[in-house]
Amino acid sequence: MSVLQGLHAIGLEAMKRQNADIVSLANVVRSGPGLIMFLIGLLLLAAASIIVAVTIWISGRYQKWMGIPFAFGISLYIPQFSSEYAYKRDFFSMSYSIIIYKR
């Protein structure tokens, strides 16, 4: 038998007890130490993308501009975790149009 964790366990317990008040515990899961670790991870991802872009620029193996779209794309990807649906929709439609254009 597997152990349920996080929001899934809270949702199942709320359904089992037929009590919607238990769902308020979801705020505890979404904030606190878990949120801080998640934000630190996103900042490290942004820093790593900038380091990769600079490394590509300096390496001389690739064209200098090739790291810039990578760093820019990662930088646009990060705010999706705290943004509204319209931003996510626009980001994916822009990404898709760039992929189609490159073919």
C-alpha positions as semicolon CSV with decimal commas, in nm:
position;residue;x (nm);y (nm);z (nm)
1;M;0,000;0,000;0,000
2;S;0,135;0,342;-0,092
3;V;0,137;0,645;0,132
4;L;-0,056;0,946;0,002
5;Q;0,103;1,285;0,051
6;G;0,020;1,648;0,010
7;L;-0,285;1,787;-0,163
8;H;-0,398;1,449;-0,293
9;A;-0,423;1,309;0,061
10;I;-0,610;1,617;0,182
11;G;-0,861;1,589;-0,103
12;L;-0,922;1,219;-0,040
13;E;-0,969;1,275;0,332
14;A;-1,217;1,558;0,265
15;M;-1,417;1,330;0,036
16;K;-1,402;1,041;0,279
17;R;-1,531;1,254;0,569
18;Q;-1,769;1,455;0,347
19;N;-1,626;1,772;0,502
20;A;-1,514;2,062;0,282
21;D;-1,348;2,240;0,576
22;I;-1,055;1,998;0,554
23;V;-0,964;2,148;0,215
24;S;-0,853;2,465;0,397
25;L;-0,543;2,266;0,498
26;A;-0,427;2,300;0,137
27;N;-0,298;2,650;0,218
28;V;-0,058;2,496;0,470
29;V;0,081;2,267;0,201
30;R;0,109;2,543;-0,061
31;S;0,293;2,787;0,166
32;G;0,567;2,775;0,422
33;P;0,891;2,579;0,379
34;G;0,774;2,405;0,063
35;L;0,704;2,734;-0,111
36;I;1,041;2,874;-0,005
37;M;1,224;2,570;-0,143
38;F;1,025;2,595;-0,466
39;L;1,113;2,963;-0,510
40;I;1,479;2,895;-0,436
41;G;1,475;2,623;-0,702
42;L;1,323;2,862;-0,956
43;L;1,587;3,125;-0,880
44;L;1,861;2,865;-0,923
45;L;1,706;2,766;-1,255
46;A;1,714;3,128;-1,369
47;A;2,076;3,168;-1,258
48;A;2,175;2,846;-1,436
49;S;2,012;2,961;-1,761
50;I;2,209;3,286;-1,748
51;I;2,531;3,093;-1,679
52;V;2,460;2,868;-1,979
53;A;2,395;3,171;-2,200
54;V;2,721;3,335;-2,090
55;T;2,911;3,008;-2,141
56;I;2,775;2,975;-2,493
57;W;2,869;3,337;-2,562
58;I;3,227;3,287;-2,438
59;S;3,288;2,936;-2,575
60;G;3,335;3,029;-2,939
61;R;3,204;2,686;-3,034
62;Y;2,856;2,814;-3,110
63;Q;2,730;3,140;-3,249
64;K;2,727;3,401;-2,972
65;W;2,357;3,483;-2,992
66;M;2,242;3,121;-2,940
67;G;2,240;3,137;-2,560
68;I;2,021;3,445;-2,544
69;P;1,694;3,281;-2,660
70;F;1,757;2,998;-2,414
71;A;1,801;3,232;-2,116
72;F;1,509;3,446;-2,233
73;G;1,283;3,141;-2,271
74;I;1,365;3,009;-1,924
75;S;1,312;3,357;-1,779
76;L;0,966;3,370;-1,936
77;Y;0,887;3,017;-1,819
78;I;0,949;3,083;-1,449
79;P;0,664;3,336;-1,384
80;Q;0,404;3,086;-1,504
81;F;0,393;2,929;-1,160
82;S;0,239;3,242;-1,009
83;S;0,061;3,403;-1,302
84;E;-0,283;3,408;-1,450
85;Y;-0,411;3,188;-1,731
86;A;-0,375;3,463;-1,994
87;Y;0,003;3,482;-1,944
88;K;0,037;3,105;-1,973
89;R;-0,176;3,098;-2,288
90;D;0,024;3,377;-2,448
91;F;0,356;3,218;-2,356
92;F;0,268;2,884;-2,510
93;S;0,117;3,038;-2,823
94;M;0,431;3,249;-2,868
95;S;0,655;2,945;-2,813
96;Y;0,455;2,739;-3,056
97;S;0,468;3,009;-3,323
98;I;0,846;3,031;-3,287
99;I;0,879;2,654;-3,327
100;I;0,658;2,659;-3,638
101;Y;0,852;2,955;-3,781
102;K;1,186;2,776;-3,740
103;R;1,070;2,476;-3,944
